[in-house]
Structures are given as C-alpha cells and as structure tokens.
C-alpha cells in the first residue's frame, strides 16, 4: 500500500475542472477497489477572485484566498499540493513562499507530458487565458520549445468565449471555438497543442477527438500527482 | 450571492462517485462564473474500511474513519455534510451523534427525487450493495412505497459485479449487468428504479439511457446540497 500520503487539491478554478481532475486522478490510478486510491482533499472554492481580472488590474488579488485554501490543506494533513488552474500558477511564487508543502507545478506536468509524447523540442501551440499568455507562464518554463499562440483577435473571439462557456457549464458549446483554435495552431506548424487552461480539455472532450497531439493539462497534472504519491 | 456556506463532502466511497458528485453539483448549480458556485470541501479517502464487508462481519468498523473525515470538514468551516455513498448511511446514527453539523441523508434526497418525478407511492425497484439491502436503508425510510429488489442470485451475478467494475474504473463494462437488473425490476412493475449505490449511476451513464424512470442518487444528493445552500 503506497497511499499513506494525502494529496491536497486547491481547486474551484473552475469547479468543473476540479471535478474533472478528481475523475482523471481516479481513472489513471491503477486500482481495483476504493482502498487502492490516493487519499485526497479538494478545496473547491470558486470565490477565489478571478485570476485573469486581477492580472489585468481589474480585480482584487487572489493570493490571500489561495493561501486560505492552502491553510485548510495543511491542517488536513496533506503532503503536497496541486492546483488544477493554469492561471493561478501566476501566483506560484507567493503560494510557495507561504507553505512548506511542495506545490507540483502544472507547467512541469505539461512538459513531462510533451516529452512522454515524444516531443522534446520544436514548435508547439499554446491555448490559455489571456492572463496565462500575458504572464508568459509557459514560455518561461519551457526552454527548448518555440511556443506559438493565438493572435489577439483569436483570443477574444475563440479562446476566451470557449473558456467562459465551460465555466457556465456549456461544454458542448465550447467545443467548436476551442477545436477551431487548436486546429489553426496545428496548421501553423505546432507539433502539439497545449490545452493550457483547465477548462479547455473539458470543451475539447465534448466533441470529436482532435486529429493531432494535444497536452491535456488536467490529465497531465493528475499523472504528476500519481507519480508524487508513488515516489 | 448565496454561497457563503461551505458544503462538506465526505467521499472516497468510491472516489469516482465522489468526482461525479462534484461534477453533478457544479452542473446543476445555476452559474455563469466560478464565483457563483457553492464552496465545497471534499475529503476523498478510499481508505475508509469497506462498508459492505463490515456489515457482513468480515472487516473492521468504518465509523472511526468516517468520523476522522467529519473532523476535517468541521475544522475547514463546513456548514453541512453530504456523503455520496449509500452504504455509509448505515452508520448515519453514529456519525450524526459525533457532530453538530447537519448530515443531509441520501435516502431523503432519493425520496425527494421520486416525488419530483411524480411518484408519490406504489412499487419501486431498489438496486444497491448487499449491505444496503440487508440494512433496509431504503425500506425503513420510505413509508408508502412497496420496495422490490433483486433476488440473491441477481444480486450476486449482476449488481455486485457491476458495482465492483465501476470501482475498478470499468464503467463501460458495468453497464450491461446493471442495465439488465434495472430492466428486470421495471418489468416486475417498478414505477421507477432507485440506483441506490453511488457507483451504479456511473455504470448506467456509460450506455444508452434506460427507457423508464430512475433515481440517480448522486444527482439527487447534489440537488439536496444545492437546496441547503440556498435555504
């Protein structure tokens, strides 16, 4: 039994992505019965101030709310933290400084997934929130890759509305704009497209599979958590 | 904003049902953005001793582990508790005696769903674990209904294997035996079939919809939680 360490999940950003993270964690853990699974505590608190608005100077700082969630996970005895929200990793430094627990970085998980798919470098596509793009979360953590991204019009017309549709529980409606944007990045030479906002894989899962490689950052983060649990 | 009360979810029994509860809670909450959702803390700890084995005298008492989970939810500031596992409600009295927080009973949620579907009495079918059936969890909480159930051979050949397949992450494989059993209860005159184990709706969702009324106890419990949040 390797499941004596409790995983802390700082979630609610959004809540549907957190539920999908828990599902992905469960389905990817080799298990025949309940007792084989990784014990986990999920704090799903959508009241964390909007990360994109904060980064654009249009809303309050989410860091205090993020740290309140971390305190709950610490008190519950968790041994590590994952955050199924790419944009929240813009506050990674502040969170890491506030806790002794390791926080498994979602971009590291995405990079591991790229390598596992045989993509060690070259051009990749990135889809994410406007804030994730503005903060250069991926570019600054993925040396050796050329990261291409939607232009401003595509971000406003395809990616942001797709993310918002998932947050409003319309996964089926989100498929068309998100799949269209992924296809454009693939057509521009991306060897894989990183679905770098945890809402995006939910929209993409609501329609036909994309005929090229993608990185599902929800599933990739779940695999990083499983690796931590077994280490 | 009506979301200042935190919902506590005592889960992990099994973990996939807990993830589905979080998804159902999110999808059924009227919301356009993260901040509209009900704050929730999920303790997903599959290490809780097997409830069916305990009731059959074949394993340790799960009550101490259940109460440890409740203590985490209390410490995190939760205002009520839900438990997305029917069988665990066999220890409802012991849990309720151990906490001042209200625990929303899953059989009450199922009864509300029967009424919402227009079924105020008469014959209904019940599928659940052998322990749920042996404890008469539903019969003793559903006055006015005639509850019919699988016979012992059907329980052993269809229901128990179906539940175990979901716990082993084979939702598609679980569909055939579970759907067959539900159809038999319907054919015996059940006006609706209560999917009275939280794994069962996951198996049923993996195939074609059943052509008769069912009560999905995961979705029903989520609706009870939403009603609590708004009360």
Interface residues (C-beta under 8 A of the other chain):
Chain A: X3 X6 X12 X13 X14 X15 X16 X18 X19 X20 X22 X23 X25 X26 X27 X31 X32 X33 X34 X35 X36 X37 X39 X40 X41 X42 X43 X44 X45 X46 X47 X48 X50 X72 X75 X76 X164 X167 X168 X169
Chain B: X3 X6 X12 X13 X14 X15 X16 X18 X19 X20 X22 X23 X25 X26 X27 X31 X32 X33 X34 X35 X36 X37 X39 X40 X41 X42 X43 X44 X45 X46 X47 X48 X50 X72 X75 X76 X164 X167 X168 X169
